Amino acid sequence: MRSILLNPGPVSLSDKVRKATVSTDLCHREPDFFTLQDRLRSKLVDVYHCDPLVWTAVLLGGSGTMAVEAMLSSLLPHDACLLVLENGVYGERISRIAAIHGIEYQAAPHQWMDAIDFDRLSRQMENGTFSHLAAVHHETTTGRLNDVSRLAALCEEHGVGLLLDSVSSFGAEAVPFDFPALLACAATANKCLHGIPGLSFVVSRRSAIEKAVEPPRSLYLHLPLWADQQDRGSTPFTPPVNGLLALNQALTELQEQGGWSARHARYHHLADRVERALARYGVEAMLEPGESSCVLRSYRLPQDSGYAEIHDGLKQRGFVIYAGQGKLASEMFRISTMGDITDYDMERLLAALTAVFDESAAL
Ligand SMILES: *Cc1c(COP(=O)(O)O)cnc(C)c1O
């Protein structure tokens, strides 16, 4: 029985993606590798139908955090002043990245359960100190979908460039590419795109890469180095070749399945089914309806059963769920319905939830 991952990445793979990963041995200095690299970069730009003359996708070896760190440490000039939206672990991680690289920044802190306080944010931006705003699109800590279109509009009003961590939303939620304020977003192969871990990327305006920081803050994280070599049919370092093979197949499947908006609808449908099943046992979603992404929902742990009991019961039946992070671990758990989850998997999951909750009620 295949194990179904309901954690927010890595995800359950389709058989074809799993096979593509080990389909061939490829040297990264041969023309066939560069054909693959070119194809993948243009497919990524095309996920949201971005104009390839304006936007480019830069492939990186490393997890999603690497793409976020590369984006921030490369695209923020030495005289930048960054405002960081924090309403969860990943927003706070952006501040840590800024601090480590000596980037001047100020946080806009929020409670982890809270939506963006736009009044406070726009007051903070009013004095004109900030050149850039960095934010998480889908804050995976709680499943909250931050209103990034409104953020982009606010940035535009204040002449501020927007950098997004879209690691857990790229491929399934609307990314505000139409807003001139959006400079770049960072994402990964192994979440909504259904590839394998180890490969991440930044979709950036070409103009933002041209204006990247000089001298670089880092050798390995410097986006222009990767972008420039990839543009010239090369690569600066050994790339995760198998990750590229997998993502290429995964992007073909995304397209065959109707693109990002069809995936959005599919995730929503699956998440709704899980939410309705849990509601029968009095397990409630932590956020108000409409505030969660389609990718992940967080649920309040019931009084009478702990996380371990629910987790272990589901694991025995072939499903892996996810605990709450940090201070939320004792209050909630998370279920993500991204990945190659079939209708059959969903039926089995609903049966497993019923079994686990009936069992715990019988104790
Ligand atoms: C998963 C995730 C990341 C990156 O995590 P890695 O473990 O480095 O892949 C960053 N931001 C968000 C919002 C995420 O969900």
The ligand as a Gaussian input file, in Angstrom:
#p B3LYP/6-31G(d) Opt

LIG

0 1
 C        7.859000      24.667000       2.914000
 C        8.002000      26.129000       3.025000
 C        9.259000      26.777000       2.914000
 C       10.558000      26.067000       2.674000
 O       10.805000      24.981000       3.413000
 P       12.002000      23.992000       2.989000
 O       11.966000      22.988000       4.075000
 O       13.240000      24.786000       2.933000
 O       11.637000      23.458000       1.640000
 C        9.284000      28.151000       2.927000
 N        8.163000      28.873000       3.049000
 C        6.953000      28.302000       3.148000
 C        5.755000      29.174000       3.251000
 C        6.832000      26.913000       3.140000
 O        5.628000      26.333000       3.265000

